[in-house]
Structure formats: C-alpha cells, structure tokens
Amino acid sequence: MSDWSASHDEGVRLAADGDVAGARAALEAALTAAPPADRPHVLVNLAHVVDLAGERQLAVDLLTEAIEAGEGQVWVMALASRADLLPWLDRWDEAWRDVEGALADADATGEVVLRTSRVGLLMAAGRLAEAEAEATRTVDLAARHAPEYLENLYAGLALLADEAGDERRAAMYRMLADNPGRQPLGPRWRRFVELNAEGVALLAAGDRAAAKSAFDAAYLETLDVDDVEAVVCRAGVAGNLAGVADHPDDVVRWSTEAVEAAREALSQVGDAYGSATVLVNALVSRAAARQRQTRLPEALADLDDALDIVTAADDGESHEATVRALRARVLATGGWFAEAADEARRALDLAYSAAPALAASVHLTWAEITSATGDLPGASEHLALARELSAATGDVPGEATALLSAARLAYLASDADRADALYDEADALLADDPGRRAVCLHGRAAVAVLRGRPREALALADRALALLGAATPLQEVAVHQVRGSAFEAARDFAEAEACYARAAELCEAAGLWHVALGMAWWRADALVRRAAAVTGDERRRLGHRALDLALPAALAAEAVRQRFPHGPLRERWVALASAPATRTAFLAIRAVQDVTLAAEYVDHVAGSVSLQAEGAGHVERGELVALPAPPVVEAHLPYAAAGLATGADPATGFDLPPRVRLDPAVPTALDAWIDVAERRYGFPVRSGRAVASW
C-alpha cells in the first residue's frame, strides 16, 4: 500500500471514530502525495471532514475542485455532496440546477445518489410533499441499484412523517433506517420489509391486533420463494409473530419456526443478514413461553444455546443480560434458588453496565428469589428499586408488577391494610392489562382470606381465573391454592381438599417440587389442628392423612438444604421450609400416637443438624402462594428433572447423610417413609448407607 493510500485510509478511520482533527491531518497529507487520478476521491473525503470542522465554504471549494477533476461515480458524489452544502450558503438554486443537469446523464447508481440529494433540497425548501414523493420513488431505485442509500432515504421519510404528525409511519421508517441486518435484502423484499416494519411500529404504539395483521401479511410474502433471503425473512417475521401470540403454545410454535429458519440461514451464509440476533431473540422468546408452560428443562436448554451465542459475540453484553435474567427466573421457578441467585447477580451486573433498561426487571427477579427463601426485607429493597427504576423510565407494566409484589409481601406480613393500599395503586395502572389485573384480584382474594372473608375471596379468585382465560400451570396452582385457603376458612374442608389436590397434581406434572412441598406441610398443619378438635375414627383418619402429607414433605425439605451452599441462603431455606415442615411432621406423628416412628424420626433429625437463621421469624404459609406476574401438555419428568437440566449436582458436591437405624442391617418404619418421599418428590433424601442410632 502506498504512503498516500495509507494516510487516506487512516483519515477515513479517524473520521469514523470522531477524531476530526486527526482525520483532517491524515487526509491533507494524503492529498499532498496522491497522484492526479486519485485526488478527486481524497478531496471528497477531506471536504466531509472540513465541513464537520465547521468550515463550510472551504468544503464547497474542495468539492468544486473534485468536480472539475473527477469523473464517473467520484464526480457524481462530489456534485451531490456540494449540492447538500450550497443551501447553507444561500445558493439553493445553484444546487438544484447542478443536480437537475447531472441527472440527465447519470447511470442507475448515480441517479440514486442525485435523487437522494434532491430529496434533501426539497426538504430544505419546505416542499415536504414533493420531498416525500421523491423519496418514495427513490426507495425502489435504491433497493435495486444502491441499497446502501436506503438508510438515508428512510431516515428522511421518518423526518417527513414526524413533521406531518404521523407517529406510526415515522416509527416504521425509523425501524427501516435502523435495519440491524448487515447485508441489505434484495429489491423484491421491499414489500416484506415495509410490512414487517409497520408491524413493529404498530406494536410499539400498542395496537397489537393491527401489528399481528401486518406480520401475517409479511409472513405470506415469504412463502412463494425458497432462497436464502426468503429463509432470512421468514425467521425474522416468525419471531415477531411469536411476540404477538396470545397463548404459550403459539409462542412456542412461531419461535420454533424462527429458530429453525435462523439456523438454516446461518448454515448457508453465516451472519450476513443478522440472523444470529434473530436466533437469540427466538430462543429467549421460546424459553419464556416454556417457563410459563413449566417446561423448565427445555427452557433452560434454549437459554444455554442463546448464552453460547451471545458470550461468543464481541458486543453481546446487553443480550447476555437478557438471557441471564430470564435464566435466573426459570431457575427460581424450578426451586433452584442458589443457582438462580448466582445467575441474577451476573444479570444485574451486566444490566447496570450494558443494559440499564433491564435493571428493574432483574430486581424483580431478585425479589422473587429472596422472598421465596425467606428474606422478606431483602425482597422489599429489590422491589423498591424496581419500582423507582420503572417509574423513572416510564415502564408502567414494570411499576405495576413491583407494586403487586410489594402488596404480596405486605400480605405475608399480615398487614392487610397496606396490602390493599398497594393493590389499589397497582390497579390504577392496569386498565388495559388483564394478566396483571388477574394477579391483583388473586392478591386481593388472599387478603380477604386473611381478613376472615372467605366468600369474598372465592368471588375474587373466580374473577381472576376468568381474566386469565387459558391459564398456565403456575397460574392455576396459585388460584387453586387461594381457593383452598378460602374454603378452609369457611370450614368447607371437602372443597378445600379438592382445591389442594388439584394444585398438587399440577405441581407434580410441572415439576414444581418446592411449591408441592410447602403446600404439603401447611395442609398437614391444618389437618393436625382439625384432628385435635375431634375424637375416635375421625381423629385417626385426619391424623394419618396429615402424616402422609407432612412426613415426606419434611424429609424432602431437610434433604433440599443439601442443594444450597453453606451460608445465609441455606439457613433461610431451613427457617422457611425445613423447620416448619419438621415441626408439622412431629405433630402429625403425635396425632397418630406412633411412638416407634417418633423415636426413629428423632434419630433421623439428630443426624441433620443445621445452624439457625439469625432473626428468622415465623413465615406464614402464604409465602408459597403467589400468582406469577405475566412475563413472557406433554409428559414431564419428575420434580428433580428441573435440576438435571442445569448440569449441577443436586447435593452441590456433598454426600447425602446415611439412614439412621437401631440395627443398620434392619430397615425401619422411617425407611418406608423415606422411600415415599423420594418417589413423591423425585430426588434422593438419604444415601443408601445406614448407621447405628445413638
């Protein structure tokens, strides 16, 4: 490479980096050394830098010299660039004449360049209707011959739409100007691109139905052609259709089509069209839908695939924050709170450094993790931050979600008045949001139970279920739990048990072992209290039913603590779930008056000593009763399956304690209960070894 050429390229690079002074020095050096045939090219670039420095007349002089010496495309570029500057020197008429004269002999690419300048001249003269017509005509020409000019043309059309007060069209044109694809699509895809962009603009304006219609029309444009550009287009619009789908099954269907098409495009032409971003978005969309369906292993697999892509990219931090935030939520949904906390910590660091708009959402996830593990003050802090950040950025759904979660914490603290006040605040923000209104009604139902108004609670729960429509498993579990509580408060125990049984079935199918476990011990607690109020066969029946719920739950809850690393999170779990479940198991054993089982269970518990959480107070049973806020049926594996997908050892590297027996060779009555717990919850409770009791 010659010295002048190296100086020229360095000047262009510095100009792109914003170093105007450095760029000017390099280009002036290149101009001094450039051969005559190359001087016009250098003059055009130097004029651009000089104009950036505020010396417009000098820039025009340099371009005039380039016009006089140049030819071909360099001559056209010099003339068009000078035409862009002349109106600022009150020489609009001269600029118009130059462009009109040059158009007569221009080839197709030159015509695009000159007509783009003419659009700017018409806008400068205030002839906006003519400018719009010229830009619209030139878009077709540019798509065929000079797609690199489409960005400028669409940006101009966005300004014209803004001037006309047409926000929807302005948003559409801005989206077209900001096309993330690295290689522009061919001209035959112009209609598709505009329909797809129109859908994006309509969705941003809140018109979901119209956006879906636009995306549907764009999708149809991709069906009659089977080349790589059709695959690229199909991937993008399928991802957008997933974003406007109403049911998780439809989200999964469209996201899967987007995933498959994006992978095909990547295999054929690499990331020439930005298909890697489409693939990541589709994987995240499908993972969110699978979380709602409680297909948690599949959701984690999608997020792992997305994480592989974004961590390999040079500028993938903002996408990584999104993926890790959702991964934390999926892990929390499956009860893997230690892993969820680690993932949320990474997501929050990335959000504050690379994706500030995501920070509020990550704080909401942190609040979910901390409240589910008994740290209610910590959850309150995260919710306060989430609410402040959402309000500051105008994120109404985020602010409403923070209020709903804060109301739930107030309910858990038995502060019904504060809970109702927070639900009132949230309700005022939720006029057009049926999903969050259902969460609000569900919370009010729980508060009504707390106030001793079970019939009101049932009516509110029914309204919540009606708003949800086709409820997800998580939503159904939450509604059945609060209905069961209401029936129990009304002393309609048969209906209460039916609700709890349905919730337990849903938990088992969905792998929500931690919800099933919590529900089991407080159902048992209620049965023990009922048994204490009766005598004879009824007392024995209730006691045995309580024992069947309480003892396997207590054994499983004690084993789950092995999944937590040593520290506050583990001890909060003990206070929240393990200790209350153990207490209820002892009460159930006492209710059936099984002295032998009581002794065996004492030996078992003595082999599982744990620290006490400092300051841990009594946690209401409602801690495990929550209707999930909206984001984003095949056979399922048992409860433990959600953990297998993470690749983590359920015991976090430690062996489970052995079974404790009077004679290690002789199984005890408690051994049978351990076997029941392992079958019911799907993970090991004790190792296969046995040791002698004290």
C-alpha positions in Angstrom: 0.0 0.0 0.0 1.4 3.5 -1.0 2.0 6.1 1.6 -0.8 8.4 0.4 -3.3 5.5 0.4 -2.4 4.5 3.9 -2.8 8.1 5.0 -6.1 8.3 3.2 -7.4 5.1 4.9 -6.2 6.3 8.3 -8.1 9.6 7.8 -11.3 7.8 6.9 -10.9 5.6 10.0 -10.3 8.6 12.3 -13.3 10.4 10.9 -15.5 7.4 11.6 -14.1 7.4 15.2 -15.0 11.1 15.6 -11.4 12.4 15.6 -11.9 15.3 13.2 -8.5 17.0 13.7 -6.6 13.7 13.2 -8.7 12.8 10.2 -8.1 16.2 8.6 -4.3 16.0 9.1 -4.2 12.5 7.6 -6.3 13.4 4.6 -4.4 16.6 3.9 -1.2 14.5 3.9 -2.8 12.0 1.5 -3.9 14.9 -0.8 -0.4 16.2 -1.0 1.0 12.8 -2.1 -1.9 11.4 -4.1 -1.5 11.0 -7.9 -3.7 13.3 -10.1 -6.2 10.5 -10.9 -6.8 9.8 -7.2 -7.0 13.4 -5.9 -10.8 13.8 -6.5 -11.6 10.9 -4.2 -9.4 12.3 -1.5 -10.9 15.8 -2.0 -14.4 14.5 -1.4 -13.4 12.8 1.9 -11.4 15.8 3.0 -14.4 18.1 2.2 -16.6 16.0 4.5 -14.1 16.4 7.4 -13.6 20.1 6.8 -17.4 20.5 6.9 -17.5 18.7 10.2 -15.0 21.2 11.5 -17.4 24.0 10.6 -15.6 25.4 7.5 -18.5 25.0 5.0 -17.1 27.4 2.4 -13.8 25.6 2.3 -15.6 22.3 2.0 -17.5 23.7 -1.0 -14.3 24.9 -2.6 -12.7 21.4 -2.2 -15.8 19.7 -3.7 -15.7 22.2 -6.7 -12.1 21.2 -7.3 -13.1 17.5 -7.1 -15.9 18.1 -9.7 -13.5 19.8 -12.1 -11.0 17.0 -11.9 -13.2 14.0 -11.3 -15.2 11.6 -13.4 -17.7 8.7 -13.0 -19.0 7.9 -9.6 -16.5 10.2 -7.9 -17.8 13.1 -9.9 -21.4 12.3 -9.0 -20.5 12.0 -5.3 -18.7 15.4 -5.4 -21.5 17.1 -7.1 -24.2 15.6 -4.8 -22.1 16.5 -1.7 -21.7 20.1 -2.9 -25.5 20.3 -3.6 -26.1 19.2 0.0 -23.9 22.1 1.3 -24.8 25.0 -1.0 -28.3 25.8 0.5 -26.4 26.6 3.8 -24.6 29.3 1.9 -27.9 30.7 0.4 -27.1 29.0 -3.0 -30.1 26.7 -3.2 -31.0 27.5 -6.8 -27.4 26.7 -7.9 -27.6 23.3 -6.1 -30.9 22.5 -7.8 -29.6 23.3 -11.2 -26.5 21.2 -10.7 -28.5 18.1 -9.6 -31.0 18.5 -12.4 -28.3 18.8 -15.0 -26.4 15.8 -13.8 -29.5 13.6 -13.7 -29.7 13.7 -17.5 -26.6 11.6 -18.0 -26.4 9.6 -14.7 -26.4 5.8 -14.6 -28.8 4.0 -12.2 -26.5 4.2 -9.2 -25.7 7.9 -9.9 -29.4 8.6 -10.2 -29.9 7.2 -6.7 -27.2 9.5 -5.3 -28.5 12.6 -7.1 -32.2 11.9 -6.3 -31.3 11.4 -2.6 -29.7 14.9 -2.7 -32.8 16.3 -4.4 -34.9 14.9 -1.5 -32.7 16.9 0.9 -33.0 20.1 -1.3 -36.8 19.8 -1.4 -36.9 19.4 2.4 -34.7 22.4 2.9 -37.0 24.4 0.7 -40.1 23.3 2.8 -41.6 21.5 -0.2 -42.4 18.5 2.0 -45.0 16.7 -0.1 -42.7 16.8 -3.1 -39.8 15.5 -0.9 -41.9 12.6 0.3 -42.9 11.7 -3.3 -39.3 11.9 -4.5 -38.0 9.8 -1.5 -40.7 7.1 -2.0 -39.8 6.8 -5.8 -36.1 6.7 -5.0 -36.5 3.9 -2.5 -37.5 1.5 -5.3 -34.5 2.6 -7.4 -32.1 2.3 -4.4 -33.4 -1.2 -3.5 -32.4 -2.4 -7.0 -29.1 -0.5 -7.6 -27.7 1.2 -4.4 -29.1 -0.3 -1.2 -26.5 1.5 0.8 -28.6 4.6 0.4 -31.8 3.1 1.8 -30.9 4.1 5.3 -30.6 7.8 4.4 -33.9 7.7 2.4 -35.8 6.0 5.2 -34.4 8.4 7.7 -35.6 11.3 5.6 -39.1 9.7 5.3 -39.1 9.3 9.1 -38.5 13.1 9.5 -41.2 13.9 7.0 -43.7 11.6 8.8 -42.7 13.3 12.1 -43.4 16.7 10.5 -46.8 15.5 9.4 -47.6 14.2 12.9 -47.8 10.6 11.7 -46.1 8.9 14.6 -46.8 5.4 13.4 -45.3 5.9 9.9 -42.4 7.7 11.5 -41.7 4.8 13.8 -41.9 2.4 10.8 -39.4 4.4 8.7 -37.0 4.7 11.7 -37.1 1.0 12.1 -36.3 0.6 8.4 -33.5 3.1 8.6 -32.1 1.2 11.6 -32.2 -2.3 10.0 -29.8 -4.4 12.0 -29.1 -6.8 9.1 -25.5 -6.4 7.9 -26.4 -7.2 4.3 -29.5 -5.5 2.8 -32.2 -7.6 1.3 -32.8 -7.6 -2.4 -35.4 -5.3 -4.0 -38.1 -8.0 -4.3 -38.3 -8.0 -0.5 -39.1 -4.3 -0.1 -42.8 -5.0 0.5 -42.0 -7.6 3.1 -39.6 -5.2 4.8 -42.2 -2.4 5.0 -44.9 -4.7 6.3 -42.6 -6.1 8.9 -41.5 -2.6 10.0 -45.1 -1.5 10.0 -45.9 -4.3 12.4 -43.1 -3.3 14.7 -44.3 0.3 14.7 -47.9 -0.7 15.4 -46.8 -2.9 18.3 -44.8 -0.1 19.8 -47.9 2.1 19.5 -49.9 -0.5 21.5 -52.0 -1.8 18.6 -51.4 -5.5 19.0 -54.1 -6.7 16.7 -53.1 -4.5 13.8 -49.4 -5.4 14.3 -50.4 -9.1 14.1 -52.2 -8.4 10.8 -49.1 -6.7 9.4 -46.8 -9.5 10.5 -49.2 -12.1 9.0 -49.1 -10.2 5.6 -45.3 -10.1 5.8 -45.2 -13.8 6.5 -47.3 -14.6 3.4 -44.7 -12.7 1.3 -42.1 -15.3 2.3 -44.0 -18.4 1.3 -43.6 -18.5 -2.5 -39.8 -18.2 -2.6 -37.3 -20.7 -1.2 -33.9 -19.0 -1.5 -31.8 -17.9 1.4 -33.3 -14.4 1.6 -36.7 -15.9 2.0 -35.4 -18.0 4.9 -33.9 -14.9 6.5 -37.2 -13.0 6.1 -39.2 -15.9 7.4 -37.0 -16.2 10.5 -37.5 -12.5 11.4 -41.2 -12.3 10.9 -41.9 -15.7 12.7 -40.0 -14.2 15.7 -42.3 -11.2 15.5 -45.4 -13.3 15.3 -44.2 -15.1 18.4 -44.1 -11.7 20.1 -47.8 -11.1 19.4 -49.1 -14.6 20.0 -51.7 -14.9 22.8 -51.0 -18.4 24.0 -47.8 -20.0 25.1 -48.3 -22.9 22.6 -48.5 -20.4 19.8 -45.4 -18.6 21.0 -43.5 -21.9 21.1 -44.7 -22.7 17.5 -43.7 -19.4 16.0 -40.5 -19.2 18.0 -39.5 -22.7 16.8 -40.1 -21.7 13.2 -37.9 -18.7 13.8 -35.2 -20.8 15.4 -35.1 -23.3 12.6 -35.1 -20.7 9.9 -32.4 -18.6 11.5 -30.2 -21.7 12.0 -30.7 -22.6 8.3 -29.7 -19.1 7.2 -26.6 -19.1 9.4 -25.6 -22.5 8.0 -25.9 -21.2 4.4 -24.5 -17.7 4.6 -23.3 -17.1 8.1 -24.4 -14.0 9.9 -24.5 -11.9 6.7 -28.1 -10.8 7.4 -28.0 -10.5 11.2 -29.6 -14.0 11.7 -27.7 -14.6 14.9 -29.6 -11.9 16.7 -32.9 -13.3 15.3 -31.9 -16.7 16.6 -31.1 -15.4 20.1 -34.3 -13.5 20.3 -36.3 -16.5 19.2 -34.6 -18.8 21.7 -35.3 -16.3 24.5 -39.0 -16.0 23.4 -39.4 -19.8 23.3 -37.7 -20.1 26.7 -40.1 -17.6 28.2 -43.1 -19.4 26.8 -41.8 -22.8 28.1 -41.3 -21.3 31.5 -45.0 -20.3 31.5 -45.8 -23.9 30.5 -43.4 -25.0 33.3 -41.4 -27.0 30.7 -38.4 -25.9 32.6 -35.6 -28.2 31.3 -36.5 -27.2 27.7 -36.5 -23.5 28.7 -33.0 -23.9 30.3 -31.7 -25.7 27.2 -32.9 -22.8 25.0 -31.2 -20.3 27.3 -28.0 -22.2 27.3 -28.0 -22.2 23.5 -28.6 -18.4 23.5 -25.9 -17.9 26.1 -23.4 -19.7 23.9 -24.1 -17.3 21.0 -24.1 -14.0 23.0 -21.0 -14.8 25.1 -19.1 -15.5 21.8 -20.1 -12.2 20.3 -17.9 -9.1 20.6 -20.8 -6.8 21.7 -23.2 -9.3 23.3 -23.3 -7.9 26.9 -26.8 -6.4 26.6 -28.2 -9.7 25.1 -26.3 -11.7 27.8 -28.0 -9.6 30.5 -31.4 -10.5 29.0 -30.6 -14.2 28.7 -29.2 -14.4 32.3 -32.1 -12.5 33.7 -34.6 -15.0 32.2 -32.4 -17.9 33.2 -32.5 -16.7 36.8 -36.3 -16.6 36.7 -36.6 -20.1 35.2 -34.2 -21.5 37.9 -36.3 -19.8 40.6 -39.5 -21.1 39.2 -38.0 -24.6 39.4 -36.9 -24.1 43.0 -33.1 -23.9 42.3 -32.7 -20.8 44.3 -28.9 -20.9 44.9 -28.3 -21.2 41.1 -30.9 -18.6 40.5 -29.2 -16.2 42.9 -25.9 -16.6 41.2 -27.4 -16.0 37.7 -29.4 -13.0 38.9 -26.2 -11.5 40.4 -24.5 -11.8 37.0 -27.5 -10.4 35.2 -27.7 -7.4 37.5 -24.0 -6.5 36.9 -24.5 -6.8 33.2 -27.7 -4.8 33.2 -26.2 -1.8 35.0 -23.1 -1.9 32.7 -24.6 -2.7 29.3 -28.5 -2.7 29.5 -29.8 -0.2 32.1 -33.4 -0.6 30.9 -33.2 -4.2 32.1 -32.2 -3.4 35.7 -35.7 -3.1 37.0 -36.7 -6.5 35.7 -33.7 -8.1 37.3 -34.5 -6.5 40.6 -38.0 -8.1 40.3 -36.4 -11.5 39.8 -34.1 -10.9 42.8 -37.2 -10.0 44.9 -38.8 -13.3 43.8 -35.7 -15.3 44.8 -35.2 -13.5 48.2 -38.9 -13.7 49.2 -39.1 -17.4 48.2 -36.1 -18.1 50.5 -37.4 -16.2 53.5 -35.6 -12.8 53.1 -38.6 -10.5 53.1 -36.7 -7.3 54.0 -34.3 -8.0 51.1 -37.2 -8.6 48.8 -38.7 -5.3 49.8 -35.4 -3.5 49.0 -35.3 -5.0 45.5 -39.0 -4.2 44.9 -38.4 -0.6 45.9 -35.5 -0.3 43.4 -37.6 -2.0 40.7 -40.4 0.4 41.2 -38.2 3.5 41.2 -36.4 2.4 38.0 -39.6 1.5 36.3 -41.3 4.8 37.2 -38.2 6.8 36.0 -38.2 5.1 32.6 -42.0 5.2 32.1 -42.3 1.4 32.3 -45.8 1.1 33.6 -46.1 -2.7 33.5 -42.8 -2.9 35.4 -44.0 -0.4 38.0 -47.3 -2.3 38.4 -45.5 -5.6 38.8 -43.3 -4.1 41.6 -46.5 -2.8 43.3 -48.2 -6.2 43.1 -45.2 -8.0 44.5 -44.9 -5.4 47.3 -48.5 -5.9 48.1 -47.9 -9.6 48.4 -45.1 -9.0 50.9 -47.4 -6.8 53.0 -50.0 -9.7 53.0 -47.3 -12.1 54.1 -46.5 -9.7 57.0 -50.3 -9.9 57.8 -50.6 -6.1 57.1 -53.9 -6.3 55.2 -54.4 -2.5 55.1 -51.0 -1.9 53.4 -51.6 -4.8 51.0 -55.0 -3.4 50.0 -53.5 0.1 49.5 -50.7 -1.2 47.3 -53.2 -3.3 45.3 -55.2 -0.1 44.8 -52.1 1.7 43.4 -51.4 -1.2 41.1 -55.0 -1.4 39.9 -54.9 2.2 38.9 -52.1 1.4 36.4 -53.8 -1.8 35.0 -56.8 -0.7 33.0 -55.7 -2.5 29.8 -53.6 -5.3 31.3 -55.8 -8.3 32.0 -52.9 -10.5 33.0 -51.7 -8.2 35.8 -55.3 -7.4 36.8 -55.7 -11.1 37.4 -52.6 -11.0 39.7 -54.2 -8.1 41.5 -57.5 -9.9 42.0 -55.7 -13.0 43.2 -53.8 -11.0 45.8 -57.0 -9.3 47.0 -58.5 -12.8 47.4 -55.6 -13.8 49.7 -56.1 -10.6 51.7 -59.8 -11.4 52.0 -58.9 -14.8 53.5 -56.6 -13.0 55.9 -59.5 -10.7 56.9 -61.8 -13.7 57.5 -64.0 -13.0 54.5 -63.8 -16.4 52.6 -66.8 -15.9 50.3 -65.4 -12.6 49.1 -62.1 -14.3 48.5 -63.7 -17.0 46.4 -65.5 -14.4 44.2 -62.3 -12.5 43.7 -60.4 -15.8 42.8 -63.1 -16.7 40.3 -62.8 -13.3 38.6 -59.0 -13.7 38.4 -59.4 -17.1 36.8 -61.9 -15.7 34.3 -59.5 -12.9 33.3 -56.7 -15.4 32.8 -58.6 -17.4 30.2 -56.3 -20.3 29.3 -54.3 -20.2 32.5 -50.8 -21.6 32.6 -50.0 -24.3 35.2 -48.3 -21.8 37.5 -51.4 -19.6 37.4 -53.8 -22.5 38.0 -51.7 -23.7 41.0 -51.9 -20.2 42.6 -55.6 -19.8 42.1 -56.4 -23.3 43.5 -54.2 -22.6 46.5 -56.0 -19.4 47.4 -59.4 -21.0 46.7 -58.4 -23.9 49.0 -57.5 -21.4 51.7 -60.8 -19.7 51.4 -62.8 -22.9 51.6 -60.8 -24.0 54.6 -61.5 -20.6 56.3 -65.2 -21.2 55.5 -64.8 -24.7 57.1 -65.8 -26.4 53.8 -63.0 -28.9 54.2 -64.0 -31.2 51.3 -63.9 -28.4 48.8 -60.6 -27.2 50.3 -59.1 -30.6 49.9 -60.3 -30.8 46.3 -58.6 -27.5 45.5 -55.4 -28.5 47.2 -55.4 -31.9 45.5 -55.8 -30.2 42.1 -53.0 -27.8 42.9 -50.8 -30.8 44.0 -51.5 -32.6 40.7 -50.5 -29.5 38.7 -47.3 -29.2 40.8 -46.4 -32.8 40.2 -47.0 -32.5 36.4 -45.0 -29.3 36.2 -42.1 -30.3 38.4 -42.7 -27.6 41.0 -41.4 -29.7 43.9 -40.8 -26.7 46.1 -44.4 -25.5 45.8 -45.8 -29.0 46.3 -43.5 -29.4 49.4 -44.6 -26.2 51.0 -48.2 -26.8 50.3 -48.0 -30.3 51.8 -46.7 -29.2 55.2 -49.2 -26.5 55.7 -52.1 -28.7 54.6 -50.8 -31.2 57.1 -50.7 -28.5 59.7 -54.4 -27.7 59.1 -55.3 -31.4 59.3 -53.5 -31.7 62.7 -55.5 -28.8 64.0 -58.7 -30.3 62.8 -57.7 -33.7 64.3 -57.2 -32.1 67.7 -60.8 -30.9 67.7 -62.4 -34.4 67.1 -62.1 -37.8 68.5 -62.2 -41.5 67.6 -62.0 -42.7 64.0 -62.3 -39.2 62.5 -59.3 -38.1 64.6 -57.3 -41.1 63.4 -58.3 -40.6 59.8 -57.2 -36.9 59.8 -54.0 -37.8 61.7 -53.0 -40.4 59.1 -53.8 -38.0 56.3 -51.7 -35.3 57.9 -48.8 -37.8 58.4 -48.9 -38.8 54.8 -48.5 -35.2 53.8 -46.2 -33.9 56.5 -43.5 -36.6 56.9 -42.5 -37.0 53.2 -42.5 -33.2 52.9 -40.3 -32.8 56.0 -37.9 -35.4 54.8 -37.6 -33.8 51.4 -37.3 -30.3 52.8 -34.5 -31.4 55.0 -32.7 -33.0 52.0 -33.2 -30.0 49.8 -31.0 -27.9 52.1 -28.1 -30.0 50.8 -28.6 -28.3 47.5 -27.7 -24.9 48.9 -24.1 -23.8 49.6 -23.4 -23.1 53.2 -24.5 -19.6 54.1 -27.5 -17.3 54.7 -29.5 -18.6 51.7 -29.3 -22.1 53.0 -30.3 -21.1 56.6 -33.2 -19.0 55.3 -34.4 -22.1 53.5 -34.2 -24.1 56.7 -36.3 -21.4 58.5 -38.8 -21.1 55.7 -39.5 -24.7 54.7 -37.4 -27.3 56.5 -38.0 -26.3 60.2 -41.8 -25.7 59.9 -42.2 -29.0 57.9 -40.2 -30.9 60.6 -42.4 -29.4 63.3 -45.6 -30.4 61.5 -44.3 -33.9 60.9 -43.7 -34.3 64.7 -47.3 -33.0 65.3 -48.7 -35.5 62.8 -46.7 -38.4 64.4 -48.1 -37.4 67.8 -51.6 -37.2 66.3 -51.4 -40.9 65.3 -49.6 -41.8 68.5 -46.8 -43.8 66.8 -44.1 -43.9 69.4 -41.7 -46.0 67.4 -41.9 -43.7 64.4 -41.4 -40.7 66.7 -38.2 -42.2 68.1 -36.9 -43.1 64.6 -37.6 -39.6 63.3 -35.8 -38.1 66.3 -32.7 -40.1 65.4 -33.0 -39.1 61.8 -33.3 -35.4 62.6 -30.4 -35.6 65.0 -28.2 -36.6 62.1 -29.1 -33.5 60.2 -28.0 -30.6 62.5 -28.2 -27.2 60.9 -27.5 -23.6 62.0 -30.4 -21.5 62.9 -31.0 -18.4 60.8 -30.4 -15.3 62.8 -33.6 -13.4 63.4 -35.7 -15.6 61.3 -39.3 -15.2 62.3 -42.3 -17.3 61.7 -43.2 -17.4 58.0 -46.8 -17.5 57.0 -47.9 -20.4 54.9 -49.0 -18.0 52.2 -45.3 -17.5 51.4 -45.6 -20.2 48.9 -48.9 -19.0 47.5 -48.4 -16.5 44.6 -49.9 -15.9 41.2 -46.9 -15.3 38.9 -46.9 -11.9 37.1 -47.1 -12.2 33.3 -43.6 -12.2 31.6 -43.1 -13.5 28.9 -49.2 -30.6 27.5 -46.7 -33.2 27.1 -45.4 -35.7 29.7 -43.0 -34.3 32.2 -40.1 -35.8 34.1 -40.4 -35.9 37.9 -39.7 -33.0 40.2 -35.9 -33.4 40.0 -35.9 -33.0 36.3 -35.7 -29.3 36.5 -32.4 -29.6 38.3 -30.9 -32.1 35.8 -31.1 -29.6 33.0 -28.7 -27.3 34.8 -25.9 -29.8 34.9 -25.5 -29.2 38.6 -25.1 -31.9 41.3 -28.3 -31.8 43.4 -26.2 -32.2 46.5 -23.7 -29.5 45.4 -20.8 -31.8 45.8 -21.6 -33.3 49.2 -22.8 -36.8 50.0 -26.2 -37.2 51.5 -26.3 -38.3 55.1 -26.8 -42.0 55.8 -30.0 -43.6 57.1 -30.1 -44.0 60.9 -31.3 -47.4 62.3 -31.2 -49.2 65.6 -29.7 -52.0 63.7 -28.1 -50.8 60.4 -29.0 -54.1 58.7 -32.7 -53.9 59.6 -34.9 -51.4 57.8 -37.2 -49.3 60.0 -40.6 -47.8 59.6 -39.0 -44.5 58.7 -37.2 -46.2 55.8 -40.5 -46.7 54.2 -41.4 -43.0 54.6 -38.0 -42.0 53.1 -38.8 -44.2 50.1 -42.2 -42.5 49.8 -40.6 -39.0 49.9 -38.0 -40.0 47.2 -40.8 -41.3 44.9 -43.1 -38.3 45.6 -40.5 -35.5 45.1 -38.2 -37.2 42.7 -34.8 -36.7 44.4 -32.8 -38.6 47.0 -33.4 -37.9 50.6 -30.8 -40.1 52.3 -27.9 -42.2 50.9 -28.1 -45.9 50.6 -25.8 -46.4 53.6 -27.1 -47.0 57.1 -25.5 -46.3 60.5 -26.5 -47.2 64.0 -28.5 -44.7 66.0 -27.3 -43.4 69.4 
